[in-house]
Amino acid sequence: MSPILDAIDPHAWGPALDEAVNAVSRGQVIVLPTDTVYGVGADAFDARAVQALLDAKGRGRQMPPPVLIPDARTLDGLATEVPGAVRSLAAAFWPGALTLIVKAQPTLTWDLGETRGTVALRVPDHPLALALLRRTGPLAVSSANRTGRPAATTAADAAEQLGEAIAVVLDGGPTPGNAPSTIVDATGDRLRVIRLGAIPLAELRAVADVLGPDEPREPAHDEPAAGSAEATGGADAPGDGR
């Protein structure tokens, strides 16, 4: 089983954080806590590392992982044609349990899987995750579980499920795990919730014009965007709930 490193106390998590950063830089896969459940993460710009993440979960390239980022400023480096409504939602709910699917910058040299030119982004509201992201940059992160099994809410559960596929497990204590992130698809003509989670529709609508998941879909947008709940594996997928 992978080593579980105590990272509960911010005043003492430095060595554990160093090990996780070094593992990511070597192209290895790690486990980290988030504000929803534990996530399994890898350097978003290392195609082999992302594939190792997918392999660890038993997931195919048709379910690309979301990307966790350290702050909203990173949005413009990864996305293009960002609507003003997306910026408003990010300002209101990041860091937090909101995943935004946007059009990816076409010049990015990454391979997250079959994304169809989109990327699902989230800023987690967890101090350890943010400290890690500030040092590693964007991480591809999915829920720390084998596909089909419940998402891990403890470091021990994540380590048991993923085993030797993981180089480092950061133990930040139990995660809430009570609800996944809400996912909003911003790649069409209208913003649309494709998965309701921790942030209810009414709170989103207080900030921006957002269609609910059951409202009539415009004919031009029947096909799900990559990075959507269908493309990322729905509730089994952390920004997707992580």
MIDOSE-1310 file (N, C-alpha, C; in nm, 2 decimals, decimal comma, always signed):
residues 242
mspi	+0,08/-0,12/+0,00/+0,00/+0,00/+0,00/+0,09/+0,12/+0,00; +0,04/+0,23/-0,06/+0,12/+0,35/-0,07/+0,13/+0,42/+0,06; +0,24/+0,49/+0,09/+0,26/+0,56/+0,21/+0,16/+0,67/+0,24; +0,10/+0,67/+0,36/+0,00/+0,77/+0,40/+0,07/+0,87/+0,48
ldai	+0,08/+1,00/+0,44/+0,16/+1,10/+0,50/+0,06/+1,20/+0,58; +0,09/+1,22/+0,71/+0,01/+1,30/+0,79/+0,02/+1,45/+0,74; -0,09/+1,51/+0,70/-0,09/+1,65/+0,66/-0,21/+1,72/+0,71; -0,25/+1,69/+0,84/-0,36/+1,75/+0,90/-0,33/+1,88/+0,95
dpha	-0,21/+1,90/+1,01/-0,18/+2,02/+1,08/-0,10/+2,11/+0,98; -0,15/+2,23/+0,94/-0,08/+2,32/+0,85/+0,06/+2,36/+0,89; +0,08/+2,36/+1,02/+0,21/+2,40/+1,07/+0,31/+2,29/+1,06; +0,27/+2,16/+1,03/+0,36/+2,05/+1,02/+0,35/+1,97/+0,89
wgpa	+0,27/+2,02/+0,79/+0,25/+1,94/+0,67/+0,36/+1,97/+0,57; +0,46/+2,05/+0,60/+0,56/+2,08/+0,50/+0,63/+1,96/+0,44; +0,68/+1,87/+0,51/+0,75/+1,75/+0,46/+0,66/+1,67/+0,37; +0,53/+1,65/+0,41/+0,44/+1,57/+0,33/+0,41/+1,64/+0,20
ldea	+0,39/+1,77/+0,21/+0,36/+1,85/+0,09/+0,48/+1,84/-0,01; +0,60/+1,85/+0,05/+0,72/+1,84/-0,04/+0,72/+1,70/-0,11; +0,69/+1,60/-0,04/+0,69/+1,46/-0,11/+0,59/+1,46/-0,22; +0,47/+1,51/-0,19/+0,36/+1,51/-0,29/+0,40/+1,59/-0,42
vnav	+0,46/+1,71/-0,39/+0,51/+1,80/-0,51/+0,62/+1,72/-0,59; +0,71/+1,66/-0,52/+0,81/+1,59/-0,59/+0,76/+1,47/-0,67; +0,66/+1,40/-0,61/+0,59/+1,29/-0,69/+0,53/+1,34/-0,81; +0,45/+1,45/-0,80/+0,39/+1,51/-0,92/+0,49/+1,55/-1,03
srgq	+0,60/+1,61/-0,98/+0,71/+1,65/-1,08/+0,77/+1,53/-1,15; +0,77/+1,41/-1,08/+0,82/+1,29/-1,15/+0,72/+1,22/-1,23; +0,60/+1,27/-1,25/+0,50/+1,21/-1,33/+0,42/+1,10/-1,26; +0,42/+1,11/-1,13/+0,35/+1,00/-1,05/+0,21/+1,05/-1,01
vivl	+0,13/+0,96/-0,96/-0,01/+0,99/-0,92/-0,01/+0,99/-0,77; -0,09/+1,09/-0,72/-0,10/+1,11/-0,57/-0,25/+1,11/-0,53; -0,27/+1,11/-0,40/-0,40/+1,12/-0,35/-0,40/+1,25/-0,26; -0,50/+1,33/-0,27/-0,51/+1,45/-0,19/-0,66/+1,48/-0,14
ptdt	-0,67/+1,54/-0,03/-0,81/+1,57/+0,02/-0,86/+1,70/-0,05; -0,99/+1,70/-0,07/-1,05/+1,82/-0,12/-1,17/+1,86/-0,03; -1,25/+1,96/-0,07/-1,36/+2,00/+0,01/-1,48/+1,92/-0,01; -1,48/+1,82/-0,09/-1,59/+1,72/-0,11/-1,55/+1,58/-0,07
vygv	-1,46/+1,52/-0,15/-1,41/+1,39/-0,12/-1,26/+1,39/-0,15; -1,19/+1,27/-0,13/-1,05/+1,26/-0,16/-1,04/+1,25/-0,32; -0,94/+1,31/-0,37/-0,91/+1,30/-0,51/-0,78/+1,23/-0,55; -0,78/+1,18/-0,66/-0,65/+1,12/-0,72/-0,60/+1,21/-0,83
gada	-0,48/+1,26/-0,81/-0,43/+1,37/-0,90/-0,30/+1,34/-0,97; -0,28/+1,41/-1,08/-0,16/+1,40/-1,16/-0,14/+1,54/-1,23; -0,01/+1,56/-1,27/+0,02/+1,68/-1,35/-0,07/+1,68/-1,48; -0,15/+1,79/-1,49/-0,24/+1,80/-1,60/-0,17/+1,81/-1,74
fdar	-0,05/+1,85/-1,73/+0,03/+1,86/-1,86/+0,12/+1,75/-1,89; +0,11/+1,64/-1,81/+0,19/+1,52/-1,84/+0,09/+1,41/-1,88; +0,09/+1,38/-2,01/+0,00/+1,29/-2,07/+0,01/+1,15/-2,01; +0,13/+1,10/-1,98/+0,15/+0,97/-1,92/+0,10/+0,97/-1,78
avqa	+0,12/+1,08/-1,71/+0,07/+1,08/-1,57/-0,09/+1,08/-1,57; -0,15/+1,15/-1,66/-0,29/+1,15/-1,67/-0,34/+1,01/-1,70; -0,27/+0,94/-1,80/-0,31/+0,81/-1,83/-0,30/+0,71/-1,71; -0,19/+0,74/-1,63/-0,17/+0,65/-1,51/-0,29/+0,68/-1,41
llda	-0,33/+0,80/-1,40/-0,45/+0,83/-1,32/-0,57/+0,75/-1,36; -0,60/+0,76/-1,49/-0,71/+0,69/-1,55/-0,70/+0,54/-1,53; -0,58/+0,49/-1,54/-0,56/+0,34/-1,52/-0,58/+0,31/-1,38; -0,54/+0,39/-1,28/-0,56/+0,37/-1,14/-0,70/+0,35/-1,11
kgrg	-0,79/+0,43/-1,17/-0,93/+0,43/-1,15/-1,00/+0,32/-1,23; -0,93/+0,26/-1,33/-1,00/+0,17/-1,42/-1,10/+0,24/-1,51; -1,05/+0,36/-1,56/-1,14/+0,44/-1,64/-1,07/+0,47/-1,78; -1,15/+0,48/-1,88/-1,10/+0,50/-2,01/-1,09/+0,65/-2,05
rqmp	-1,03/+0,68/-2,17/-1,00/+0,81/-2,21/-1,13/+0,89/-2,24; -1,24/+0,81/-2,26/-1,37/+0,88/-2,29/-1,43/+0,95/-2,16; -1,36/+0,93/-2,05/-1,40/+1,00/-1,93/-1,29/+1,09/-1,87; -1,26/+1,20/-1,94/-1,14/+1,28/-1,90/-1,16/+1,34/-1,76
ppvl	-1,06/+1,35/-1,68/-1,07/+1,41/-1,55/-1,09/+1,56/-1,55; -1,15/+1,62/-1,45/-1,15/+1,76/-1,43/-1,01/+1,81/-1,40; -0,99/+1,94/-1,40/-0,87/+2,00/-1,36/-0,89/+2,09/-1,24; -0,81/+2,07/-1,13/-0,82/+2,16/-1,02/-0,71/+2,27/-1,04
ipda	-0,75/+2,39/-1,01/-0,65/+2,51/-1,02/-0,65/+2,59/-0,89; -0,54/+2,66/-0,87/-0,52/+2,73/-0,74/-0,61/+2,85/-0,72; -0,65/+2,92/-0,83/-0,73/+3,04/-0,82/-0,79/+3,08/-0,95; -0,88/+3,17/-0,95/-0,96/+3,21/-1,07/-0,87/+3,27/-1,17
rtld	-0,76/+3,33/-1,13/-0,67/+3,39/-1,23/-0,61/+3,29/-1,33; -0,61/+3,17/-1,29/-0,56/+3,06/-1,38/-0,66/+3,03/-1,49; -0,78/+3,07/-1,48/-0,89/+3,05/-1,58/-0,85/+3,09/-1,72; -0,80/+3,21/-1,73/-0,77/+3,26/-1,86/-0,65/+3,19/-1,93
glat	-0,56/+3,13/-1,85/-0,45/+3,06/-1,91/-0,49/+2,92/-1,97; -0,61/+2,87/-1,92/-0,65/+2,74/-1,96/-0,77/+2,74/-2,05; -0,85/+2,85/-2,05/-0,97/+2,86/-2,12/-0,97/+2,97/-2,22; -1,06/+2,96/-2,32/-1,08/+3,07/-2,42/-1,23/+3,10/-2,43
evpg	-1,26/+3,22/-2,48/-1,40/+3,26/-2,50/-1,48/+3,24/-2,37; -1,42/+3,29/-2,26/-1,48/+3,28/-2,13/-1,60/+3,38/-2,12; -1,72/+3,33/-2,11/-1,83/+3,43/-2,09/-1,83/+3,51/-1,96; -1,88/+3,63/-1,97/-1,88/+3,71/-1,85/-1,96/+3,64/-1,73
avrs	-2,06/+3,56/-1,77/-2,14/+3,49/-1,66/-2,05/+3,39/-1,59; -1,96/+3,33/-1,66/-1,87/+3,23/-1,60/-1,78/+3,30/-1,50; -1,73/+3,42/-1,54/-1,64/+3,50/-1,45/-1,72/+3,54/-1,32; -1,85/+3,57/-1,34/-1,93/+3,60/-1,22/-1,95/+3,48/-1,13
laaa	-1,97/+3,37/-1,19/-1,99/+3,25/-1,11/-1,86/+3,21/-1,04; -1,75/+3,22/-1,11/-1,62/+3,19/-1,05/-1,59/+3,29/-0,93; -1,63/+3,42/-0,95/-1,60/+3,51/-0,84/-1,69/+3,49/-0,72; -1,81/+3,43/-0,75/-1,90/+3,41/-0,64/-1,88/+3,28/-0,56
fwpg	-1,83/+3,17/-0,64/-1,83/+3,04/-0,58/-1,69/+2,97/-0,57; -1,59/+3,04/-0,62/-1,46/+2,98/-0,61/-1,38/+3,06/-0,50; -1,30/+2,99/-0,42/-1,30/+2,84/-0,41/-1,42/+2,78/-0,36; -1,46/+2,67/-0,41/-1,58/+2,60/-0,36/-1,62/+2,49/-0,46
altl	-1,74/+2,44/-0,43/-1,79/+2,32/-0,50/-1,86/+2,35/-0,63; -1,80/+2,42/-0,71/-1,85/+2,45/-0,85/-1,75/+2,42/-0,95; -1,79/+2,33/-1,04/-1,71/+2,29/-1,16/-1,76/+2,36/-1,28; -1,68/+2,43/-1,36/-1,72/+2,50/-1,48/-1,66/+2,44/-1,60
ivka	-1,74/+2,39/-1,69/-1,69/+2,34/-1,82/-1,68/+2,45/-1,92; -1,56/+2,47/-1,97/-1,53/+2,58/-2,06/-1,45/+2,53/-2,18; -1,44/+2,62/-2,28/-1,36/+2,58/-2,40/-1,21/+2,59/-2,36; -1,14/+2,49/-2,39/-0,99/+2,49/-2,36/-0,91/+2,57/-2,46
qptl	-0,81/+2,64/-2,41/-0,72/+2,71/-2,50/-0,66/+2,61/-2,60; -0,68/+2,63/-2,73/-0,63/+2,54/-2,83/-0,48/+2,52/-2,84; -0,40/+2,61/-2,78/-0,26/+2,60/-2,78/-0,20/+2,51/-2,67; -0,29/+2,47/-2,58/-0,24/+2,39/-2,46/-0,18/+2,26/-2,50
twdl	-0,06/+2,23/-2,45/+0,00/+2,10/-2,48/-0,03/+2,00/-2,37; -0,15/+1,95/-2,37/-0,19/+1,85/-2,27/-0,28/+1,75/-2,34; -0,30/+1,64/-2,27/-0,39/+1,53/-2,33/-0,46/+1,47/-2,21; -0,58/+1,52/-2,18/-0,66/+1,48/-2,07/-0,75/+1,36/-2,11
getr	-0,76/+1,33/-2,24/-0,85/+1,23/-2,29/-0,94/+1,29/-2,40; -1,05/+1,23/-2,42/-1,14/+1,27/-2,53/-1,23/+1,39/-2,48; -1,17/+1,51/-2,48/-1,23/+1,63/-2,42/-1,31/+1,71/-2,52; -1,29/+1,68/-2,65/-1,36/+1,76/-2,76/-1,34/+1,91/-2,74
gtva	-1,22/+1,94/-2,70/-1,18/+2,08/-2,69/-1,23/+2,16/-2,57; -1,28/+2,09/-2,47/-1,33/+2,15/-2,35/-1,25/+2,11/-2,22; -1,26/+2,18/-2,11/-1,20/+2,14/-1,99/-1,29/+2,17/-1,87; -1,30/+2,09/-1,77/-1,38/+2,11/-1,65/-1,28/+2,16/-1,54
lrvp	-1,31/+2,29/-1,49/-1,22/+2,35/-1,40/-1,29/+2,38/-1,27; -1,21/+2,37/-1,16/-1,26/+2,40/-1,02/-1,15/+2,44/-0,93; -1,18/+2,54/-0,84/-1,09/+2,58/-0,74/-1,14/+2,52/-0,61; -1,07/+2,42/-0,55/-1,13/+2,36/-0,43/-1,11/+2,45/-0,31
dhpl	-1,21/+2,43/-0,21/-1,20/+2,51/-0,09/-1,14/+2,43/+0,02; -1,02/+2,39/+0,00/-0,95/+2,31/+0,10/-0,80/+2,36/+0,11; -0,76/+2,40/+0,23/-0,63/+2,46/+0,25/-0,51/+2,38/+0,20; -0,51/+2,25/+0,22/-0,40/+2,16/+0,18/-0,40/+2,15/+0,03
alal	-0,52/+2,13/-0,03/-0,53/+2,12/-0,18/-0,48/+2,25/-0,24; -0,52/+2,36/-0,19/-0,47/+2,49/-0,25/-0,32/+2,51/-0,23; -0,27/+2,47/-0,12/-0,12/+2,48/-0,10/-0,05/+2,39/-0,20; -0,10/+2,28/-0,22/-0,04/+2,19/-0,32/-0,05/+2,25/-0,46
lrrt	-0,16/+2,29/-0,50/-0,19/+2,35/-0,63/-0,10/+2,47/-0,66; -0,08/+2,55/-0,56/+0,01/+2,67/-0,58/+0,15/+2,63/-0,61; +0,19/+2,51/-0,57/+0,33/+2,47/-0,60/+0,33/+2,38/-0,73; +0,23/+2,30/-0,76/+0,24/+2,21/-0,87/+0,18/+2,28/-1,00
gpla	+0,09/+2,37/-0,98/+0,01/+2,42/-1,10/-0,11/+2,33/-1,12; -0,18/+2,34/-1,23/-0,31/+2,26/-1,25/-0,28/+2,11/-1,24; -0,37/+2,05/-1,17/-0,37/+1,90/-1,15/-0,50/+1,84/-1,21; -0,48/+1,74/-1,29/-0,60/+1,65/-1,33/-0,63/+1,58/-1,21
vssa	-0,76/+1,59/-1,16/-0,80/+1,52/-1,04/-0,94/+1,46/-1,06; -0,95/+1,33/-1,02/-1,08/+1,27/-1,02/-1,10/+1,21/-0,88; -1,22/+1,16/-0,85/-1,24/+1,10/-0,72/-1,15/+0,98/-0,69; -1,10/+0,97/-0,57/-1,01/+0,87/-0,53/-1,08/+0,74/-0,50
nrtg	-1,12/+0,67/-0,61/-1,19/+0,54/-0,60/-1,17/+0,47/-0,73; -1,19/+0,34/-0,72/-1,20/+0,26/-0,84/-1,34/+0,29/-0,90; -1,34/+0,30/-1,03/-1,47/+0,32/-1,10/-1,58/+0,22/-1,05; -1,69/+0,27/-1,01/-1,80/+0,19/-0,97/-1,81/+0,17/-0,82
rpaa	-1,70/+0,21/-0,75/-1,70/+0,21/-0,60/-1,73/+0,35/-0,54; -1,77/+0,36/-0,42/-1,80/+0,49/-0,36/-1,67/+0,57/-0,35; -1,68/+0,70/-0,36/-1,56/+0,79/-0,35/-1,51/+0,79/-0,21; -1,38/+0,79/-0,19/-1,32/+0,78/-0,06/-1,33/+0,91/+0,01
ttaa	-1,37/+0,90/+0,14/-1,37/+1,02/+0,23/-1,26/+1,02/+0,33; -1,18/+0,92/+0,33/-1,06/+0,91/+0,42/-0,94/+0,87/+0,34; -0,82/+0,91/+0,39/-0,70/+0,87/+0,32/-0,68/+0,72/+0,31; -0,72/+0,65/+0,42/-0,70/+0,51/+0,43/-0,79/+0,44/+0,33
daae	-0,91/+0,48/+0,31/-1,00/+0,42/+0,21/-0,94/+0,45/+0,07; -0,89/+0,57/+0,04/-0,83/+0,59/-0,09/-0,71/+0,50/-0,12; -0,63/+0,49/-0,02/-0,51/+0,41/-0,03/-0,55/+0,26/-0,06; -0,65/+0,21/+0,01/-0,69/+0,08/+0,00/-0,75/+0,05/-0,14
qlge	-0,83/+0,14/-0,19/-0,89/+0,13/-0,32/-0,79/+0,13/-0,44; -0,69/+0,22/-0,43/-0,60/+0,25/-0,54/-0,47/+0,18/-0,53; -0,43/+0,14/-0,41/-0,31/+0,05/-0,39/-0,18/+0,11/-0,44; -0,11/+0,02/-0,51/+0,03/+0,06/-0,55/+0,03/+0,15/-0,67
aiav	-0,09/+0,19/-0,73/-0,09/+0,28/-0,84/-0,06/+0,42/-0,79; -0,06/+0,44/-0,66/-0,04/+0,58/-0,60/+0,09/+0,59/-0,54; +0,16/+0,70/-0,56/+0,30/+0,72/-0,51/+0,29/+0,78/-0,37; +0,20/+0,87/-0,34/+0,19/+0,94/-0,22/+0,04/+0,96/-0,18
vldg	+0,00/+0,94/-0,06/-0,13/+0,98/-0,01/-0,12/+1,08/+0,10; -0,18/+1,20/+0,07/-0,18/+1,31/+0,17/-0,30/+1,29/+0,26; -0,28/+1,27/+0,39/-0,39/+1,25/+0,48/-0,42/+1,39/+0,55; -0,53/+1,45/+0,50/-0,58/+1,57/+0,56/-0,69/+1,56/+0,65
gptp	-0,72/+1,43/+0,69/-0,83/+1,41/+0,78/-0,96/+1,37/+0,69; -1,07/+1,33/+0,76/-1,19/+1,30/+0,68/-1,24/+1,42/+0,60; -1,29/+1,40/+0,48/-1,35/+1,50/+0,40/-1,50/+1,50/+0,42; -1,57/+1,61/+0,39/-1,72/+1,61/+0,41/-1,79/+1,50/+0,33
gnap	-1,77/+1,49/+0,20/-1,82/+1,38/+0,12/-1,97/+1,38/+0,11; -2,04/+1,49/+0,16/-2,18/+1,49/+0,16/-2,25/+1,52/+0,03; -2,18/+1,59/-0,06/-2,24/+1,63/-0,19/-2,12/+1,65/-0,29; -2,14/+1,61/-0,41/-2,04/+1,65/-0,51/-2,05/+1,79/-0,55
stiv	-1,96/+1,84/-0,63/-1,97/+1,97/-0,68/-2,08/+1,98/-0,78; -2,14/+2,10/-0,79/-2,23/+2,13/-0,90/-2,15/+2,16/-1,03; -2,20/+2,10/-1,14/-2,13/+2,12/-1,27/-2,21/+2,21/-1,36; -2,15/+2,31/-1,41/-2,22/+2,40/-1,51/-2,14/+2,39/-1,64
datg	-2,21/+2,36/-1,75/-2,15/+2,36/-1,88/-2,17/+2,50/-1,95; -2,05/+2,56/-1,98/-2,05/+2,70/-2,03/-2,00/+2,70/-2,18; -2,01/+2,58/-2,24/-1,96/+2,57/-2,38/-2,06/+2,59/-2,49; -2,19/+2,60/-2,45/-2,30/+2,62/-2,55/-2,34/+2,77/-2,55
drlr	-2,46/+2,79/-2,61/-2,51/+2,93/-2,62/-2,56/+2,98/-2,48; -2,61/+2,88/-2,40/-2,66/+2,92/-2,27/-2,58/+2,83/-2,16; -2,56/+2,89/-2,05/-2,50/+2,81/-1,94/-2,61/+2,71/-1,89; -2,57/+2,59/-1,86/-2,66/+2,49/-1,82/-2,60/+2,40/-1,71
virl	-2,68/+2,38/-1,60/-2,63/+2,28/-1,50/-2,65/+2,14/-1,55; -2,54/+2,07/-1,55/-2,55/+1,93/-1,59/-2,54/+1,83/-1,48; -2,51/+1,88/-1,36/-2,52/+1,80/-1,24/-2,54/+1,90/-1,12; -2,65/+1,88/-1,05/-2,67/+1,95/-0,93/-2,59/+1,89/-0,81
gaip	-2,53/+1,97/-0,73/-2,45/+1,91/-0,62/-2,46/+2,01/-0,50; -2,35/+2,05/-0,45/-2,34/+2,12/-0,32/-2,40/+2,26/-0,34; -2,39/+2,32/-0,46/-2,45/+2,45/-0,48/-2,58/+2,44/-0,55; -2,69/+2,48/-0,49/-2,82/+2,47/-0,56/-2,84/+2,57/-0,67
lael	-2,94/+2,53/-0,76/-2,96/+2,61/-0,88/-3,00/+2,75/-0,84; -3,08/+2,77/-0,73/-3,13/+2,90/-0,70/-3,01/+3,00/-0,66; -2,90/+2,94/-0,60/-2,79/+3,03/-0,57/-2,71/+3,06/-0,70; -2,70/+2,97/-0,79/-2,64/+3,00/-0,92/-2,72/+3,11/-0,99
rava	-2,85/+3,10/-0,99/-2,93/+3,20/-1,06/-2,93/+3,34/-1,00; -2,89/+3,34/-0,88/-2,88/+3,47/-0,81/-2,76/+3,55/-0,87; -2,67/+3,48/-0,94/-2,55/+3,54/-0,99/-2,55/+3,55/-1,14; -2,61/+3,44/-1,21/-2,61/+3,44/-1,36/-2,73/+3,37/-1,41
dvlg	-2,75/+3,39/-1,54/-2,86/+3,32/-1,61/-2,82/+3,18/-1,64; -2,87/+3,08/-1,57/-2,83/+2,94/-1,58/-2,95/+2,85/-1,60; -2,95/+2,77/-1,70/-3,06/+2,67/-1,72/-3,04/+2,55/-1,63; -3,15/+2,50/-1,58/-3,15/+2,38/-1,50/-3,13/+2,26/-1,58
pdep	-3,09/+2,14/-1,52/-3,06/+2,02/-1,59/-3,18/+1,96/-1,67; -3,30/+2,00/-1,62/-3,42/+1,94/-1,69/-3,49/+2,03/-1,78; -3,44/+2,15/-1,80/-3,50/+2,25/-1,89/-3,47/+2,21/-2,03; -3,57/+2,24/-2,13/-3,55/+2,20/-2,27/-3,41/+2,24/-2,32
repa	-3,35/+2,15/-2,38/-3,22/+2,17/-2,44/-3,23/+2,22/-2,58; -3,15/+2,32/-2,62/-3,15/+2,37/-2,76/-3,10/+2,26/-2,85; -3,17/+2,25/-2,97/-3,13/+2,14/-3,06/-2,99/+2,13/-3,10; -2,92/+2,25/-3,10/-2,78/+2,25/-3,15/-2,69/+2,19/-3,04
hdep	-2,74/+2,17/-2,92/-2,65/+2,13/-2,81/-2,70/+2,00/-2,75; -2,76/+1,90/-2,83/-2,80/+1,78/-2,78/-2,68/+1,69/-2,73; -2,57/+1,70/-2,80/-2,46/+1,62/-2,77/-2,38/+1,67/-2,65; -2,35/+1,58/-2,55/-2,29/+1,63/-2,43/-2,15/+1,68/-2,46
aags	-2,11/+1,78/-2,39/-1,97/+1,83/-2,40/-1,88/+1,74/-2,33; -1,76/+1,72/-2,38/-1,66/+1,64/-2,30/-1,62/+1,72/-2,18; -1,60/+1,65/-2,07/-1,59/+1,71/-1,94/-1,72/+1,73/-1,87; -1,83/+1,70/-1,94/-1,96/+1,70/-1,88/-1,98/+1,58/-1,79
aeat	-2,09/+1,57/-1,72/-2,11/+1,46/-1,63/-2,11/+1,33/-1,71; -2,16/+1,33/-1,84/-2,16/+1,21/-1,92/-2,02/+1,18/-1,96; -1,94/+1,28/-2,00/-1,81/+1,26/-2,05/-1,71/+1,23/-1,94; -1,74/+1,27/-1,81/-1,64/+1,25/-1,70/-1,69/+1,14/-1,61
ggad	-1,80/+1,08/-1,65/-1,84/+0,97/-1,56/-1,94/+1,01/-1,46; -2,00/+1,12/-1,47/-2,11/+1,16/-1,38/-2,06/+1,17/-1,24; -2,14/+1,12/-1,14/-2,10/+1,14/-1,00/-1,98/+1,07/-0,96; -1,93/+0,98/-1,04/-1,80/+0,91/-1,01/-1,68/+0,99/-1,05
apgd	-1,71/+1,10/-1,12/-1,59/+1,17/-1,16/-1,55/+1,28/-1,08; -1,45/+1,40/-0,87/-1,42/+1,50/-0,78/-1,45/+1,62/-0,82; -1,35/+1,73/-0,95/-1,42/+1,85/-0,97/-1,55/+1,82/-0,99; -1,57/+1,70/-1,05/-1,70/+1,65/-1,07/-1,75/+1,61/-0,93
gr	-1,71/+1,65/-0,84/-1,76/+1,62/-0,71/-1,65/+1,63/-0,62; -1,54/+1,65/-0,67/-1,44/+1,63/-0,57/-1,40/+1,77/-0,51
